Amino acid sequence: MPDSKTIGKRIKKLRESKNMSQEILASVINVSPSTISMYETGERIPRDETKIKIAKLFNVSVSSIFFE
């Protein structure tokens, strides 16, 4: 499993590829903008249900973000 910083970079890259702000991503997946910031800096890893929401939103597999 990749470390939390690598996962954070992947989330940020996906978000930026859609020109999406942290605030918009947060509202779509129902978390706070500060939570998105913590995901992207590697301070936190999303819960399983949030991982699924992020993957579906960006049309990628959960494993491509969190496990490969």
Backbone as CSV, one residue per row, in Angstrom:
resi,resn,N_x,N_y,N_z,CA_x,CA_y,CA_z,C_x,C_y,C_z
1,MET,0.852,-1.194,0.000,0.000,0.000,0.000,0.889,1.246,0.000
2,PRO,0.576,2.227,-0.867,1.373,3.447,-0.889,1.214,4.234,0.419
3,ASP,2.184,5.084,0.709,2.073,5.882,1.926,1.043,6.997,1.744
4,SER,0.667,7.601,2.857,-0.405,8.598,2.844,-0.053,9.824,1.995
5,LYS,1.232,10.173,1.931,1.629,11.323,1.106,1.430,11.027,-0.381
6,THR,1.740,9.800,-0.801,1.541,9.401,-2.197,0.054,9.415,-2.538
7,ILE,-0.762,8.888,-1.649,-2.217,8.890,-1.849,-2.712,10.331,-1.959
8,GLY,-2.219,11.188,-1.086,-2.614,12.601,-1.116,-2.278,13.269,-2.431
9,LYS,-1.085,12.980,-2.951,-0.686,13.545,-4.242,-1.605,13.062,-5.351
10,ARG,-2.002,11.809,-5.294,-2.910,11.266,-6.321,-4.272,11.956,-6.269
11,ILE,-4.791,12.150,-5.057,-6.089,12.828,-4.917,-5.988,14.251,-5.463
12,LYS,-4.918,14.955,-5.088,-4.736,16.331,-5.550,-4.620,16.386,-7.066
13,LYS,-3.870,15.456,-7.648,-3.698,15.429,-9.099,-5.038,15.205,-9.802
14,LEU,-5.850,14.293,-9.288,-7.177,14.055,-9.863,-8.039,15.305,-9.761
15,ARG,-8.042,15.913,-8.596,-8.863,17.107,-8.373,-8.430,18.228,-9.315
16,GLU,-7.119,18.456,-9.411,-6.623,19.535,-10.275,-6.846,19.242,-11.751
17,SER,-6.869,17.965,-12.125,-7.106,17.616,-13.530,-8.512,18.011,-13.986
18,LYS,-9.410,18.165,-13.019,-10.789,18.593,-13.322,-10.998,20.073,-12.993
19,ASN,-9.902,20.794,-12.706,-9.985,22.203,-12.309,-10.983,22.405,-11.172
20,MET,-10.916,21.522,-10.182,-11.857,21.530,-9.076,-11.149,22.058,-7.819
21,SER,-11.817,22.941,-7.104,-11.241,23.440,-5.857,-11.433,22.399,-4.743
22,GLN,-10.666,22.556,-3.680,-10.856,21.691,-2.515,-12.271,21.852,-1.972
23,GLU,-12.791,23.071,-2.012,-14.135,23.337,-1.488,-15.201,22.585,-2.279
24,ILE,-15.066,22.585,-3.599,-16.059,21.883,-4.423,-15.967,20.382,-4.197
25,LEU,-14.764,19.828,-4.199,-14.609,18.398,-3.941,-15.202,18.048,-2.582
26,ALA,-14.932,18.871,-1.590,-15.447,18.617,-0.245,-16.973,18.565,-0.243
27,SER,-17.605,19.518,-0.926,-19.068,19.542,-0.920,-19.655,18.347,-1.669
28,VAL,-18.999,17.927,-2.743,-19.505,16.799,-3.533,-19.441,15.490,-2.745
29,ILE,-18.352,15.289,-1.998,-18.219,14.025,-1.257,-18.625,14.154,0.216
30,ASN,-19.147,15.346,0.571,-19.735,15.564,1.890,-18.731,15.485,3.042
31,VAL,-17.604,16.167,2.867,-16.642,16.355,3.952,-16.270,17.839,3.969
32,SER,-15.514,18.269,4.966,-15.118,19.677,5.031,-13.904,19.939,4.133
33,PRO,-13.745,21.196,3.682,-12.544,21.528,2.902,-11.254,21.222,3.657
34,SER,-11.253,21.400,4.975,-10.032,21.101,5.740,-9.713,19.607,5.705
35,THR,-10.744,18.779,5.597,-10.525,17.336,5.468,-9.836,17.026,4.140
36,ILE,-10.280,17.672,3.063,-9.631,17.486,1.756,-8.166,17.891,1.851
37,SER,-7.906,19.013,2.497,-6.529,19.472,2.667,-5.699,18.419,3.407
38,MET,-6.276,17.842,4.451,-5.547,16.810,5.205,-5.317,15.553,4.364
39,TYR,-6.290,15.188,3.532,-6.078,14.053,2.624,-4.899,14.346,1.704
40,GLU,-4.896,15.543,1.123,-3.890,15.884,0.107,-2.486,16.035,0.688
41,THR,-2.379,16.397,1.947,-1.055,16.522,2.572,-0.613,15.221,3.228
42,GLY,-1.490,14.226,3.224,-1.129,12.938,3.806,-1.336,12.847,5.300
43,GLU,-2.012,13.839,5.890,-2.283,13.792,7.324,-3.389,12.798,7.670
44,ARG,-4.290,12.574,6.714,-5.383,11.624,6.916,-5.581,10.819,5.644
45,ILE,-6.119,9.618,5.814,-6.529,8.788,4.673,-8.050,8.654,4.768
46,PRO,-8.742,8.796,3.639,-10.210,8.732,3.685,-10.720,7.383,4.192
47,ARG,-11.910,7.432,4.796,-12.603,6.200,5.173,-12.998,5.467,3.900
48,ASP,-13.320,4.195,4.048,-13.633,3.371,2.865,-14.766,3.953,2.029
49,GLU,-15.844,4.408,2.664,-16.970,4.934,1.881,-16.572,6.215,1.141
50,THR,-15.664,6.986,1.717,-15.186,8.204,1.055,-14.247,7.850,-0.089
51,LYS,-13.441,6.814,0.088,-12.575,6.351,-1.002,-13.418,6.019,-2.232
52,ILE,-14.537,5.336,-2.007,-15.427,4.942,-3.107,-16.004,6.186,-3.786
53,LYS,-16.435,7.170,-2.984,-16.989,8.408,-3.561,-15.962,9.129,-4.429
54,ILE,-14.728,9.215,-3.935,-13.672,9.898,-4.691,-13.407,9.158,-5.999
55,ALA,-13.287,7.849,-5.928,-13.005,7.059,-7.129,-14.126,7.194,-8.162
56,LYS,-15.385,7.118,-7.702,-16.519,7.251,-8.628,-16.552,8.637,-9.264
57,LEU,-16.299,9.658,-8.453,-16.337,11.027,-8.959,-15.351,11.224,-10.100
58,PHE,-14.154,10.654,-9.963,-13.115,10.838,-10.972,-13.059,9.684,-11.973
59,ASN,-14.004,8.753,-11.858,-14.123,7.645,-12.805,-12.839,6.817,-12.880
60,VAL,-12.287,6.508,-11.714,-11.113,5.647,-11.606,-11.392,4.579,-10.558
61,SER,-10.549,3.568,-10.492,-10.752,2.529,-9.492,-10.209,2.978,-8.135
62,VAL,-10.824,2.466,-7.077,-10.323,2.727,-5.729,-8.867,2.280,-5.617
63,SER,-8.570,1.114,-6.163,-7.204,0.592,-6.023,-6.176,1.468,-6.736
64,SER,-6.565,2.122,-7.839,-5.594,2.966,-8.547,-5.168,4.162,-7.721
65,ILE,-6.019,4.611,-6.816,-5.676,5.736,-5.950,-5.008,5.258,-4.660
66,PHE,-5.576,4.234,-4.058,-5.207,3.908,-2.686,-4.315,2.673,-2.506
67,PHE,-4.173,1.845,-3.541,-3.451,0.598,-3.305,-2.295,0.311,-4.265
68,GLU,-2.322,0.824,-5.465,-1.276,0.461,-6.440,-0.022,1.308,-6.272
